[in-house]
Amino acid sequence: MMMSLEQASYVAQIAGGAAVVISLAYVGFQLRQNTVQLARGEANAALGQNSAFRLAIANNREVAQLWIQGLAGAPLEPHDRLRFDMLLSENLWISFHLWDRSRLRLGSEGQWSRGVVRGLVERLSTAGGSKWWARFKDRYPPAYVSEIDRELAATSPEGDLN
């Protein structure tokens, strides 16, 4: 039995529609894979930056001492004050990017609230950290500053977060 030209046209339209649906599904799959790869790459970059910061303190006794003295609010010579300010600034920018990732729902859920903010509040609740935050918080995005200030206000004077 032979198909009429009209019937052949319908079959071609159905086949074309099916091909479009299959193509869109494939493109959707590729976009999903690309999104996962981009998110993973961004997370790896954030982890690398944070690891470098932690290792700078862990691997260098002088930097660790400066960190401890600066957070304690000990008097620092001008060059050490600058170094401490740079260290804490770097730590806050790393934390900002982790906060922003959380806000954008990138990465694991609760990453910010589980660990990052707790350590940040502990550092900014110290004598040196609180003075530093008062001096430099205007350099950070307002929504981030508000969140940090809210978390600091919820912290008891003894540094207990409960």
C-alpha positions in Angstrom: 0.0 0.0 0.0 1.3 3.3 -1.1 1.2 6.5 1.0 -0.2 9.6 -0.4 1.9 12.7 -0.4 -0.2 14.1 2.4 0.4 11.1 4.6 4.1 11.1 3.8 4.1 14.8 4.9 2.5 13.8 8.2 5.0 11.1 8.9 7.9 13.5 8.1 6.4 16.1 10.5 6.1 13.5 13.2 9.7 12.3 12.6 10.9 15.9 12.6 9.1 16.6 15.8 10.6 13.5 17.5 14.0 14.6 16.3 13.5 18.0 17.8 12.4 16.5 21.1 15.4 14.1 21.2 17.8 17.0 20.3 16.4 19.2 23.0 16.7 16.4 25.5 20.3 15.9 24.5 21.1 19.6 24.7 19.4 19.7 28.2 21.6 16.8 29.3 24.7 18.6 28.0 23.7 21.8 29.8 23.2 19.9 33.0 26.6 18.3 32.7 28.2 21.6 31.9 26.5 23.3 34.9 27.8 20.5 37.2 31.3 20.9 35.8 31.3 24.6 36.3 30.0 24.4 39.9 32.6 21.7 40.7 35.3 23.9 39.2 34.2 26.9 41.2 34.0 24.8 44.4 37.5 23.5 43.7 38.8 27.0 43.3 37.2 28.1 46.6 38.6 25.1 48.3 42.1 25.8 46.9 42.0 29.4 48.1 40.8 28.4 51.6 43.4 25.6 51.8 46.2 27.9 50.8 45.2 30.3 53.6 45.0 27.6 56.2 48.3 26.1 55.1 50.0 29.5 55.3 49.2 29.5 59.0 49.8 25.8 59.6 53.1 25.7 57.8 54.7 28.9 59.1 55.2 29.4 62.8 55.8 33.1 62.4 52.5 33.6 60.5 50.7 31.4 63.2 52.1 33.6 65.9 51.1 36.8 64.1 47.6 35.4 63.7 47.3 34.5 67.4 48.7 37.9 68.5 46.6 39.8 66.1 43.4 38.1 67.1 44.3 38.5 70.8 44.6 42.3 70.2 48.2 42.4 71.2 50.2 45.5 70.1 51.8 44.9 66.7 54.6 46.7 65.0 53.4 48.6 61.8 54.6 45.9 59.4 53.0 43.1 61.5 49.8 45.1 61.7 49.7 45.3 57.9 50.4 41.6 57.6 47.7 40.8 60.1 45.2 43.1 58.4 46.0 41.4 55.1 45.5 37.9 56.6 42.2 38.7 58.1 41.1 40.5 55.0 41.9 37.5 52.9 40.1 35.3 55.3 37.0 37.5 55.1 37.0 37.6 51.3 37.3 33.8 51.2 34.4 33.6 53.6 32.4 36.1 51.5 32.8 33.9 48.5 31.6 30.9 50.5 28.6 33.0 51.8 27.8 34.1 48.2 28.0 30.4 47.0 25.5 29.5 49.8 23.3 32.4 48.9 23.2 31.3 45.2 22.6 27.7 46.3 25.9 26.5 44.9 27.7 23.7 46.7 26.4 21.7 49.6 23.4 22.9 51.5 24.3 24.3 54.9 28.0 24.7 54.1 27.9 28.4 55.3 25.9 27.8 58.4 27.6 24.5 59.4 31.1 25.6 59.5 32.2 28.8 57.8 30.2 31.3 59.8 31.0 29.7 63.1 34.7 30.0 62.6 34.3 33.5 61.3 32.3 34.6 64.2 34.8 33.1 66.6 37.6 35.1 64.9 35.7 38.3 64.8 34.6 37.9 68.5 38.2 38.1 69.6 39.7 41.4 70.9 41.7 41.9 67.7 39.1 40.5 65.4 36.3 42.8 66.7 38.5 45.9 66.4 39.5 44.9 62.8 35.9 44.3 61.8 34.8 47.7 63.1 37.6 49.3 61.0 37.2 47.4 57.8 33.6 46.0 57.5 32.6 48.9 55.2 34.8 47.3 52.5 32.5 44.4 52.1 29.1 44.0 50.5 26.3 45.3 52.7 24.2 42.1 52.7 27.3 40.1 53.8 28.1 42.7 56.5 24.5 42.5 57.8 24.7 38.7 58.0 28.0 38.8 59.9 26.8 41.5 62.2 23.6 39.5 62.9 25.7 36.4 63.7 28.0 38.4 65.9 25.0 39.9 67.8 23.7 36.4 68.4 26.9 35.4 70.0 27.2 35.7 73.8 30.1 37.7 75.3 31.9 34.6 76.3 32.1 33.5 72.7 29.6 30.6 73.1 27.4 30.4 70.0 24.5 28.7 71.8 
